[in-house]
Amino acid sequence: MQPEAPAETPSQARATGRDGSPPGAAETSAGRTPRPGTPAAGPPAESAAERPASPPAGTPEDRAAGNAAAPRSPVLPAPPDPGEESGSRTPAPSGSGAEGRTASGNGAAEQAAPGTALAARYYTDPAVAEAETRHIFARSWQLVCHESDLPGPGARLTAAVAGREVIVVRTEDGTLAGHLNVCRHRGTRLVTGPEPSGKAIRCPYHGWTYKLDGRLVGAPEARQIPCLDKPRLGLFPVRVESFLGFVFANLDPDATPLAEQCAGLAEAVGHYAGDDLVPVGSSRIHDLGSAEVQQANWKVAVDNYLEGYHVPVAHPGLMRLLDYQRYTCEIEEAYALFASPLRDKPSSNWAERLYQRLAAPMPGLTEADRRVWRYAVIYPNTLIDFYPDHVLAWTAIPTAVDRVAVPGAFYTRRGTGLRTRLARRLNIHIGWITNDEDAELVARVQKGLTTPGFEPGPLSRREAAVGWFAGRVRAGLDGAAP
């Protein structure tokens, strides 16, 4: 198999593509970490390859070769206005987001109201951010890594979940386990980074030792420790589940299993994902320290990903690639799933036009997937792009009320042919351009939201998923926010 080409630098991504030129031949190996963007409008394939606007795609192959790029938000066309031809469905979320539904129809009168946007204070008030940690992030499934990051028994890594650090480990029998990353003796941090193997978890301070499943099995000079009750001093457990090949953690012991919450999603996009995906490049979802940080509240980044209303104005590349009037959008209680067909008309942009010619599905996909981009949002902050040539998964983790880290990674399947690898390279290159545009947009929105007295206006039906998301946030806080 031909080795992956190195990723291009951010400056290269901006310097090429906008003028229609292809990615530079002298690409550097420096990669970019994924960051969220608007509905991804990646390169068009020659049919309607389904591809949801994807998140950050690193530099051409950084996104393809090493670093995840900022995710491109899916372009979600709103329900057609009266008189518009449309056999597609548009999102019609309920005000609270409690009831999942799919909107469809040709007339605007048939479309459900798009709901209302969140008030400005939800994006600017530190007290709201604190409430979200307790009432949203601590009670929801948080994306932490892919199964490939834990290749064998004893492999472990750490991830941030609702203000805590969690250890995720593969046990001796191949299952997954999660624990808070703190020794039960004196509170020492146990694991500082990914480790490929190991038969136990040992505290580096006093040597207390735990089995991979969290049970305390040893403490030096145990007879000198009165009341040492090993069965009661195991590591604090954290629920961990694998879904679509990705690993999620939840601090709520009573949370509904993720697969149950997202019923129907695996059937729709499971053929893209799975534990057999392999990472492309060096970026990893759990690597928060290397993630790009955007100058916006985490909900601004997610809002941006959930709507394509801004695409005609802000993303000329996406408009050349995606069929803005044709799409489908399904909104359920716990997730939203979008599909954006690619245009058949050749793009005027050189790189985009080449992508259209080369687009080819990965092993396991069908010809029907060649010209469609699909993307999914799992509430509250997991975003996954499903392209014919790769999968991009990322999450939005608040680091301050007006800052969000967007760690993510690119994945493909073994046995992917040269044509698909080249298409992926172009796709990621085009995605970085969109992501750069989005990074500026979300920063502008965050700045504007701080204007005294500002409150949002009505949403377009093309922003119906934003209304769904707002309803879920309100319901999650349920009076907890000031």
KOLBA-413058 format. One line per field, with one value per residue (C-alpha): residue in one letter; x, y negated, z negated. Coordinates in Angstrom, 2 decimals. Layout:
N
r = (a; ...)
u = (X; ...)
v = (Y; ...)
w = (Z; ...)
//
This chain:
482
r = (m; q; p; e; a; p; a; e; t; p; s; q; a; r; a; t; g; r; d; g; s; p; p; g; a; a; e; t; s; a; g; r; t; p; r; p; g; t; p; a; a; g; p; p; a; e; s; a; a; e; r; p; a; s; p; p; a; g; t; p; e; d; r; a; a; g; n; a; a; a; p; r; s; p; v; l; p; a; p; p; d; p; g; e; e; s; g; s; r; t; p; a; p; s; g; s; g; a; e; g; r; t; a; s; g; n; g; a; a; e; q; a; a; p; g; t; a; l; a; a; r; y; y; t; d; p; a; v; a; e; a; e; t; r; h; i; f; a; r; s; w; q; l; v; c; h; e; s; d; l; p; g; p; g; a; r; l; t; a; a; v; a; g; r; e; v; i; v; v; r; t; e; d; g; t; l; a; g; h; l; n; v; c; r; h; r; g; t; r; l; v; t; g; p; e; p; s; g; k; a; i; r; c; p; y; h; g; w; t; y; k; l; d; g; r; l; v; g; a; p; e; a; r; q; i; p; c; l; d; k; p; r; l; g; l; f; p; v; r; v; e; s; f; l; g; f; v; f; a; n; l; d; p; d; a; t; p; l; a; e; q; c; a; g; l; a; e; a; v; g; h; y; a; g; d; d; l; v; p; v; g; s; s; r; i; h; d; l; g; s; a; e; v; q; q; a; n; w; k; v; a; v; d; n; y; l; e; g; y; h; v; p; v; a; h; p; g; l; m; r; l; l; d; y; q; r; y; t; c; e; i; e; e; a; y; a; l; f; a; s; p; l; r; d; k; p; s; s; n; w; a; e; r; l; y; q; r; l; a; a; p; m; p; g; l; t; e; a; d; r; r; v; w; r; y; a; v; i; y; p; n; t; l; i; d; f; y; p; d; h; v; l; a; w; t; a; i; p; t; a; v; d; r; v; a; v; p; g; a; f; y; t; r; r; g; t; g; l; r; t; r; l; a; r; r; l; n; i; h; i; g; w; i; t; n; d; e; d; a; e; l; v; a; r; v; q; k; g; l; t; t; p; g; f; e; p; g; p; l; s; r; r; e; a; a; v; g; w; f; a; g; r; v; r; a; g; l; d; g; a; a; p)
u = (0.00; 1.29; 2.21; 0.06; 1.31; 2.28; -0.23; 0.00; 0.37; -2.51; -0.95; -0.70; -4.32; -5.29; -2.88; -4.16; -7.65; -9.25; -7.86; -8.63; -5.08; -4.40; -2.68; 0.98; 3.37; 5.82; 3.53; 5.05; 4.61; 3.29; -0.34; -3.23; -5.57; -9.22; -11.46; -15.18; -16.64; -19.83; -21.56; -18.75; -18.71; -16.00; -14.98; -17.79; -17.72; -19.06; -22.29; -24.17; -21.72; -23.20; -21.00; -22.00; -20.13; -17.16; -15.21; -11.73; -9.74; -6.15; -3.91; -4.28; -3.04; -2.54; -5.98; -5.21; -1.87; -1.53; -3.55; -7.23; -8.57; -11.31; -14.58; -16.66; -20.20; -22.73; -24.60; -28.16; -30.46; -33.59; -36.95; -37.81; -39.82; -43.25; -42.94; -39.47; -39.06; -38.05; -38.42; -36.06; -36.79; -35.87; -35.38; -38.36; -37.19; -39.61; -39.06; -37.72; -36.00; -37.77; -39.53; -37.60; -39.16; -38.38; -39.82; -40.64; -42.76; -42.61; -44.37; -43.16; -46.59; -45.98; -42.78; -42.75; -41.50; -37.70; -37.82; -36.04; -32.35; -30.76; -30.60; -27.22; -26.47; -26.27; -23.11; -21.55; -22.46; -19.83; -22.59; -24.32; -21.04; -20.69; -24.24; -23.60; -20.69; -22.89; -26.17; -25.18; -21.64; -21.65; -24.87; -24.18; -22.03; -18.73; -16.57; -13.09; -11.33; -11.63; -11.25; -8.02; -6.47; -6.72; -5.25; -4.72; -5.07; -3.55; -3.66; -4.90; -5.30; -6.80; -9.56; -11.39; -15.01; -17.08; -14.16; -12.72; -9.93; -10.90; -8.78; -10.10; -8.43; -8.79; -8.98; -7.52; -10.65; -10.70; -13.56; -13.36; -13.33; -13.32; -12.11; -11.50; -7.78; -7.10; -5.57; -7.85; -4.97; -3.87; -5.38; -2.38; -2.93; -2.34; -1.94; -0.41; -0.66; -1.41; 0.27; 0.20; 0.14; 0.43; -1.02; -2.09; -2.48; 0.10; 0.24; 3.64; 3.52; 3.09; 2.65; -0.99; -1.83; -5.11; -6.27; -7.29; -10.92; -10.23; -9.99; -7.35; -5.04; -1.98; -0.62; 2.99; 3.22; -0.51; -0.33; 0.71; -2.56; -5.37; -8.81; -7.47; -10.58; -9.44; -12.88; -14.14; -11.10; -11.17; -10.91; -14.03; -15.84; -16.90; -19.28; -17.71; -19.34; -18.32; -20.64; -19.84; -16.30; -15.87; -15.47; -17.68; -17.64; -20.43; -20.18; -23.86; -24.19; -27.88; -27.54; -29.41; -26.97; -25.79; -26.80; -30.30; -30.40; -29.24; -31.50; -31.44; -28.13; -26.01; -28.33; -27.93; -24.16; -22.73; -21.25; -18.92; -17.67; -16.67; -13.75; -11.83; -11.27; -7.63; -6.47; -5.00; -2.34; -1.24; -4.24; -6.28; -9.62; -8.28; -5.32; -6.82; -3.43; -2.78; -6.29; -7.11; -8.90; -11.45; -12.49; -16.12; -18.45; -18.78; -22.42; -21.52; -19.28; -22.03; -24.66; -22.41; -22.08; -25.84; -26.91; -26.20; -28.12; -24.81; -23.23; -24.27; -22.73; -19.75; -18.62; -18.28; -16.43; -19.24; -21.76; -19.80; -19.75; -23.00; -26.49; -27.95; -31.54; -31.32; -30.59; -32.17; -32.19; -33.53; -33.75; -34.29; -34.20; -30.50; -29.06; -29.42; -28.38; -27.83; -27.08; -25.83; -25.67; -22.80; -23.44; -22.98; -21.87; -18.05; -16.70; -14.85; -12.21; -9.36; -8.99; -12.74; -13.16; -10.42; -12.10; -15.32; -13.50; -11.62; -14.24; -14.44; -15.87; -13.80; -14.08; -17.40; -19.29; -21.47; -21.75; -24.71; -22.32; -19.99; -21.62; -23.13; -21.68; -23.35; -22.78; -24.19; -24.43; -24.87; -26.11; -24.51; -21.08; -20.07; -19.81; -18.94; -18.55; -19.06; -17.46; -17.02; -13.25; -12.86; -14.56; -13.84; -14.84; -14.43; -15.86; -16.34; -14.92; -15.31; -12.11; -13.70; -17.05; -15.71; -13.22; -13.71; -11.16; -12.02; -9.93; -10.61; -9.15; -9.47; -10.12; -10.18; -10.41; -7.59; -7.31; -8.37; -7.20; -5.00; -7.93; -9.78; -6.62; -6.07; -9.72; -9.38; -6.33; -8.22; -11.28; -9.27; -7.50; -10.82; -12.19; -9.42; -10.38; -13.96; -12.77; -10.63; -13.69; -15.72; -13.12; -13.43; -17.23; -17.66; -15.25; -17.34; -20.53; -19.04; -17.93; -21.34; -23.16; -21.45; -23.19; -25.32; -29.02; -28.61; -31.05; -31.28; -33.88; -36.08; -34.49; -34.80; -36.16; -32.68; -31.63; -34.15; -31.41; -30.16; -33.62; -33.52; -30.14; -31.30; -34.31; -32.11; -29.80; -32.73; -34.20; -30.81; -30.33; -34.02; -33.81; -30.23; -28.92; -29.26)
v = (0.00; -3.40; -5.42; -8.37; -11.74; -14.25; -16.80; -20.37; -23.28; -25.62; -28.34; -25.98; -25.01; -28.66; -29.43; -26.67; -25.74; -29.15; -30.09; -26.69; -25.39; -21.88; -21.20; -22.12; -19.40; -20.33; -19.60; -19.67; -16.99; -19.40; -18.59; -20.43; -19.19; -18.95; -21.78; -22.22; -23.97; -24.57; -21.88; -20.29; -20.98; -18.79; -18.05; -16.81; -13.33; -12.50; -11.09; -11.83; -10.36; -10.81; -12.71; -14.81; -17.94; -16.85; -18.33; -19.39; -17.61; -18.20; -19.45; -17.47; -14.40; -15.71; -15.51; -12.47; -11.69; -12.84; -15.52; -15.81; -18.95; -21.04; -19.41; -20.97; -21.51; -19.69; -21.67; -21.24; -22.74; -23.92; -22.68; -23.96; -27.11; -26.93; -26.08; -24.57; -21.12; -18.74; -15.11; -15.41; -15.64; -18.50; -18.54; -19.48; -19.31; -19.91; -22.84; -20.65; -18.12; -15.39; -13.90; -12.71; -13.34; -13.70; -16.53; -16.06; -17.65; -20.26; -23.22; -25.45; -25.22; -21.51; -22.11; -22.26; -25.43; -25.42; -26.22; -29.11; -29.85; -30.04; -33.41; -35.13; -34.44; -30.70; -31.45; -34.12; -33.51; -31.56; -30.36; -28.67; -26.98; -25.62; -24.32; -22.60; -20.67; -19.25; -18.81; -18.13; -16.81; -14.76; -13.06; -12.39; -10.07; -11.73; -10.63; -9.72; -7.61; -4.88; -1.17; -1.18; -3.41; -0.46; 2.38; 5.04; 6.03; 3.44; 0.61; -2.54; -6.27; -9.30; -11.61; -14.67; -14.08; -16.79; -18.37; -15.02; -12.95; -9.40; -6.31; -4.04; -0.63; 2.66; 5.49; 8.99; 10.40; 7.72; 5.67; 1.98; 0.45; -3.13; -4.69; -8.14; -8.85; -9.18; -6.82; -5.99; -6.47; -10.10; -11.26; -10.82; -11.00; -7.44; -7.63; -10.58; -9.44; -6.54; -3.24; -0.25; 2.52; 3.46; 6.01; 3.54; -0.13; -1.12; -4.39; -6.08; -7.63; -4.83; -1.84; -0.99; 1.42; 2.02; 4.66; 3.36; 3.65; 1.24; 3.65; 2.79; 5.80; 4.51; 1.84; 1.85; 2.69; 3.33; 4.43; 0.90; -0.50; -0.12; 0.50; 1.24; 2.62; 3.55; 4.46; 0.98; -0.90; -0.07; -2.85; -4.97; -3.39; -5.23; -3.71; -3.02; -1.79; -1.20; -2.47; -2.45; -1.49; -4.65; -4.62; -6.80; -7.45; -8.58; -9.66; -8.88; -5.27; -5.27; -6.60; -4.82; -2.82; -4.90; -2.33; -2.42; -6.22; -6.30; -3.55; -3.59; -5.39; -2.26; -0.91; -4.13; -4.65; -1.51; -0.41; -3.42; -2.81; 0.03; 1.17; 2.13; -1.48; -2.60; -6.13; -8.38; -10.73; -11.47; -13.30; -11.46; -12.25; -11.83; -14.17; -17.31; -18.94; -19.04; -20.04; -23.29; -25.79; -28.07; -31.45; -30.62; -28.92; -25.19; -25.62; -28.20; -25.57; -22.94; -25.40; -26.18; -22.49; -22.02; -24.44; -25.20; -28.47; -30.36; -28.28; -30.41; -33.48; -32.09; -28.97; -29.35; -26.05; -24.13; -25.77; -24.52; -20.99; -20.35; -20.39; -22.97; -22.20; -18.43; -16.80; -14.83; -15.54; -13.29; -14.43; -12.03; -12.67; -11.90; -12.57; -14.31; -12.68; -14.54; -13.55; -16.04; -14.95; -16.27; -18.23; -16.54; -19.78; -20.02; -22.65; -25.68; -25.01; -22.75; -20.75; -20.33; -19.25; -16.64; -15.31; -14.94; -12.82; -10.69; -10.16; -6.45; -4.64; -2.83; 0.95; 1.81; -1.07; -0.84; -2.78; -4.59; -6.09; -7.53; -10.93; -11.64; -13.11; -12.08; -13.51; -12.88; -14.86; -12.81; -15.10; -17.03; -17.36; -14.38; -15.08; -12.47; -12.98; -9.98; -10.50; -7.97; -8.23; -8.61; -9.14; -12.14; -12.06; -14.94; -16.46; -19.98; -20.36; -23.72; -25.07; -28.40; -30.06; -31.54; -28.85; -25.35; -22.64; -20.45; -17.25; -14.75; -12.17; -10.80; -7.16; -4.87; -1.16; 1.22; 2.07; -1.38; -1.85; -4.57; -6.40; -6.63; -7.73; -10.53; -11.58; -11.64; -13.82; -16.34; -16.14; -16.93; -19.79; -21.33; -20.78; -22.80; -25.79; -25.55; -25.08; -28.19; -30.12; -28.65; -29.42; -33.09; -32.91; -31.35; -33.88; -36.68; -35.17; -34.84; -38.47; -39.62; -37.64; -39.76; -42.90; -44.28; -43.78; -41.43; -38.56; -36.26; -36.67; -33.92; -30.83; -29.81; -26.36; -25.66; -26.06; -23.59; -21.43; -24.48; -24.73; -21.03; -21.47; -24.55; -22.62; -19.80; -22.24; -23.97; -20.63; -19.43; -22.47; -22.52; -25.48; -24.82; -27.75; -31.20)
w = (0.00; 0.88; -2.22; -3.19; -2.08; -4.76; -5.87; -4.79; -7.13; -7.94; -5.85; -2.92; -3.30; -3.11; -0.31; 1.92; 2.87; 2.55; 5.93; 7.37; 7.23; 5.93; 2.62; 2.80; 3.80; 1.12; -1.78; -5.21; -7.81; -10.41; -11.13; -12.58; -15.19; -14.29; -15.09; -14.59; -11.62; -9.77; -7.90; -6.13; -2.54; -1.39; 2.10; 4.25; 5.60; 8.99; 7.75; 4.68; 2.27; -1.11; -3.33; -6.25; -6.50; -8.34; -11.19; -11.09; -8.62; -9.15; -6.55; -3.43; -5.00; -8.37; -8.21; -6.34; -7.75; -11.19; -12.75; -12.82; -11.40; -12.73; -11.94; -9.26; -10.28; -8.25; -5.73; -6.67; -4.23; -5.81; -4.75; -1.33; -1.12; 0.46; 4.10; 3.72; 5.10; 2.37; 1.65; -1.24; -4.89; -7.12; -10.86; -12.92; -16.49; -19.29; -21.57; -24.34; -22.16; -24.10; -21.14; -18.13; -14.76; -11.10; -9.07; -5.44; -2.78; -0.06; -1.59; -4.38; -5.92; -6.43; -8.35; -12.11; -13.74; -14.18; -17.89; -19.55; -20.04; -23.46; -25.17; -25.04; -28.70; -28.00; -26.04; -28.24; -31.90; -33.91; -36.23; -33.30; -32.33; -35.88; -35.81; -32.48; -33.95; -36.70; -34.87; -31.25; -30.94; -34.15; -33.05; -29.38; -27.30; -26.46; -23.53; -24.80; -22.13; -19.52; -20.25; -18.24; -20.93; -23.34; -21.26; -23.92; -27.59; -29.89; -27.37; -29.06; -28.48; -30.19; -29.08; -30.39; -31.38; -33.06; -34.88; -36.00; -34.56; -33.71; -33.04; -30.30; -30.20; -28.36; -30.86; -30.70; -29.07; -26.36; -27.78; -28.68; -32.15; -33.41; -36.64; -38.04; -37.74; -41.46; -43.99; -46.93; -49.38; -49.16; -45.89; -43.60; -39.85; -38.66; -34.88; -33.04; -29.43; -27.08; -27.95; -25.57; -28.17; -31.82; -34.20; -36.88; -37.78; -40.38; -42.26; -41.73; -45.23; -47.79; -45.54; -46.11; -43.30; -41.52; -39.05; -35.64; -36.73; -39.62; -42.57; -45.17; -45.43; -47.23; -49.57; -50.88; -54.60; -54.68; -58.34; -59.27; -57.86; -60.41; -58.94; -55.44; -53.73; -50.23; -48.86; -49.74; -48.47; -44.80; -42.24; -41.74; -38.78; -35.63; -33.11; -29.73; -26.53; -22.94; -20.22; -16.50; -17.50; -19.57; -23.34; -25.53; -29.28; -31.61; -35.25; -35.81; -37.03; -36.09; -32.54; -29.76; -27.59; -24.65; -22.04; -23.47; -23.50; -19.88; -18.57; -14.78; -14.37; -14.11; -11.41; -9.43; -9.61; -11.15; -7.82; -7.95; -11.47; -13.80; -15.91; -12.76; -11.68; -11.73; -12.53; -9.86; -11.16; -14.71; -16.18; -18.77; -20.37; -23.90; -23.35; -24.82; -25.28; -21.53; -20.53; -18.83; -21.07; -19.46; -20.83; -21.48; -23.91; -23.19; -22.22; -19.57; -17.95; -18.08; -16.81; -13.87; -13.03; -13.20; -10.50; -6.88; -6.69; -6.66; -3.89; -0.89; -2.52; -4.40; -2.53; 1.23; 1.48; -0.17; 2.12; 5.11; 3.74; 1.91; 3.35; 1.01; 1.96; 1.50; -1.79; -4.55; -8.24; -10.96; -14.55; -17.41; -21.12; -21.52; -18.08; -14.75; -11.49; -8.23; -4.66; -2.07; 1.57; 3.66; 6.85; 10.20; 11.83; 11.89; 9.53; 10.86; 8.19; 9.32; 6.10; 5.67; 9.28; 8.90; 5.77; 7.72; 10.28; 7.74; 5.03; 4.27; 1.25; -1.38; -1.71; -3.29; -1.67; 1.40; 4.62; 3.08; 0.51; 3.14; 3.51; 0.13; -3.03; -6.26; -9.66; -13.11; -16.33; -19.49; -22.23; -23.73; -22.11; -19.97; -16.24; -13.62; -9.88; -7.61; -4.21; -1.44; -1.92; -5.71; -9.06; -11.26; -14.93; -17.36; -20.48; -21.86; -25.37; -27.13; -28.67; -29.68; -29.16; -25.91; -24.85; -23.45; -22.72; -19.73; -19.86; -17.10; -14.75; -11.21; -10.45; -7.45; -6.66; -5.90; -2.24; -1.03; 2.55; 3.99; 5.59; 2.27; 0.43; 2.93; 2.63; -1.15; -0.88; 1.24; -0.97; -4.07; -2.30; -1.29; -4.77; -6.36; -4.29; -5.52; -9.08; -8.96; -7.82; -10.67; -13.31; -12.47; -12.37; -15.81; -17.32; -15.80; -17.19; -20.67; -20.60; -19.45; -22.14; -24.81; -23.53; -26.40; -25.76; -22.81; -22.42; -19.36; -16.64; -15.16; -13.65; -10.03; -9.28; -8.01; -11.64; -13.01; -14.53; -16.42; -17.96; -18.87; -20.53; -22.43; -23.71; -24.96; -26.76; -28.48; -29.49; -30.78; -32.96; -33.98; -36.30; -37.38; -35.32; -36.90)
//
